[in-house]
Amino acid sequence: MKRSISYFFIKIIMTQQNILIKASGDVVEQWEFHELCKKKASETSWQVVVICGSWKQINTKLEEAWYPIEYNEQWERVIWDKHQEQIVRNTLRETRDTLQGVFEGVDNVHVKWSWEVVWWVFCHINADTFIFSYYLWFDKIYIITFPGNKRKKIERYREYQKVEILEL
């Protein structure tokens, strides 16, 4: 059977994957997590986007500033004032910058922080919530969490077939 060049092009495109990796704040500093991201990047020539959670780091910084830690019913942190917002933003930026340094030289790994700007308004979005927003645009999504949290993540994403929960 004779095949056209477009057949091979489509075959190559179909085997490539855009990968989203969301890491809990407890694992972003672990060597095993860094190696997992690099391995996934080596398995695809397309893009690997890493969203870094900073739950533990943010809570520590807020507690150091004497702020109570509060969550809404979706387990998203409640921020009440601009000083808290600045603490969250700085902590997320530090985590993002650290991970960007880890993946320097790996061309297809990109680190995203869980922060969006909507018409000059900075909006902190729980990194787990990004999964729902980005679900359609990625071929495979890995959620890397700490031991003991896997069951909760499986429950949250049970209806999402592209999501795989890994525990470090």
C-alpha positions in Angstrom: 0.0 0.0 0.0 1.4 3.3 -1.1 1.2 6.1 1.5 1.4 9.8 1.0 3.7 12.3 2.7 0.7 13.8 4.4 -0.1 10.4 6.0 3.3 10.3 7.6 3.0 13.9 8.7 -0.4 13.2 10.3 1.1 10.0 11.9 3.9 12.0 13.5 1.5 14.7 14.7 -0.8 12.2 16.2 2.0 10.6 18.3 3.1 13.9 19.8 1.6 15.1 23.1 1.2 18.4 24.9 1.6 17.5 28.6 0.5 19.4 31.6 2.1 18.6 35.0 0.6 20.1 38.2 2.7 19.7 41.2 1.7 20.1 44.8 3.8 22.5 46.8 5.2 19.6 48.9 6.8 18.0 45.9 8.1 20.9 43.7 11.4 20.9 45.5 12.0 17.2 45.3 14.6 15.8 42.9 12.3 12.9 41.9 9.7 15.5 40.6 12.4 17.4 38.6 13.5 14.1 37.0 9.9 13.1 36.2 9.3 16.4 34.4 12.6 16.0 32.4 11.7 12.4 31.5 8.2 13.4 30.2 9.8 16.3 28.3 12.3 13.8 26.6 9.4 11.6 25.6 7.7 14.3 23.5 8.9 17.0 21.2 5.9 19.1 22.0 5.3 21.2 25.1 5.4 20.3 28.8 3.8 22.9 31.0 4.4 22.7 34.7 2.0 24.4 37.1 3.6 24.7 40.5 1.4 24.6 43.5 2.7 26.4 46.6 0.1 25.5 49.2 2.5 24.6 52.0 4.9 27.6 51.2 2.0 30.1 51.1 0.5 28.9 54.3 3.9 29.2 56.0 4.4 32.7 54.8 0.8 33.8 55.8 1.2 32.3 59.3 4.5 34.1 59.7 2.7 37.3 59.0 0.0 36.3 61.5 -2.8 35.8 59.0 -5.4 33.0 59.6 -5.6 30.4 56.9 -9.1 30.2 55.5 -10.6 28.2 52.6 -13.9 28.3 50.8 -16.0 25.2 50.0 -13.9 24.4 47.0 -10.7 24.3 49.1 -9.4 27.5 47.6 -7.6 29.9 49.9 -9.5 33.0 50.9 -7.5 36.2 50.6 -8.9 39.2 52.4 -6.5 42.1 51.7 -3.7 43.4 49.5 -0.9 42.5 51.9 -2.1 38.8 51.9 -2.3 39.0 48.1 1.3 40.3 47.9 2.5 37.5 50.1 0.8 34.9 47.9 2.1 36.5 44.7 5.7 36.7 46.0 5.6 33.1 47.2 4.2 31.8 43.9 6.9 33.9 42.0 9.6 32.4 44.1 8.4 28.8 43.4 8.1 29.5 39.7 11.5 31.1 39.5 13.1 28.2 41.4 11.5 25.7 39.0 12.5 27.7 35.9 16.1 27.5 37.1 15.8 23.7 37.5 14.5 23.3 34.0 16.9 25.8 32.4 18.2 24.2 29.2 15.2 21.9 28.7 13.6 23.8 25.8 10.2 22.2 25.9 9.5 22.6 29.6 7.7 25.8 30.6 6.8 26.7 34.2 3.5 28.6 34.9 2.5 30.0 38.1 -1.1 29.9 39.4 -1.8 33.5 38.8 -3.7 35.3 36.1 -4.1 39.0 35.3 -7.5 40.0 34.2 -7.5 43.6 33.1 -4.9 44.8 35.5 -6.4 42.7 38.4 -4.1 40.0 39.8 -6.1 36.8 40.5 -4.6 33.9 42.4 -6.1 30.7 41.2 -5.6 27.4 43.0 -3.3 25.3 40.9 -5.8 22.4 41.0 -8.4 24.7 39.4 -6.2 25.3 36.4 -6.6 21.6 35.5 -10.3 22.2 34.7 -9.5 25.3 32.7 -6.8 23.7 30.6 -8.2 20.2 30.3 -9.2 20.5 26.7 -5.8 21.8 25.4 -3.6 19.0 26.7 -3.3 15.4 25.7 -2.1 14.1 29.0 -2.3 15.7 32.5 -0.2 14.5 35.5 -1.0 15.6 39.0 2.0 15.0 41.3 1.1 14.9 44.9 2.6 14.0 48.3 1.9 10.7 50.1 -1.5 10.5 51.7 -3.1 13.0 49.3 -3.6 10.7 46.3 -7.1 9.5 47.3 -8.4 13.1 47.6 -7.0 14.0 44.1 -8.4 10.8 42.6 -11.8 11.8 43.9 -11.6 15.3 42.6 -10.5 14.2 39.0 -12.3 10.9 38.7 -14.3 12.0 35.7 -11.3 13.3 33.8 -9.8 10.6 31.6 -6.7 12.4 30.6 -5.7 13.0 34.2 -3.3 10.6 36.0 -2.5 11.1 39.7 1.1 10.2 40.8 2.4 10.1 44.3 6.0 10.9 45.2 
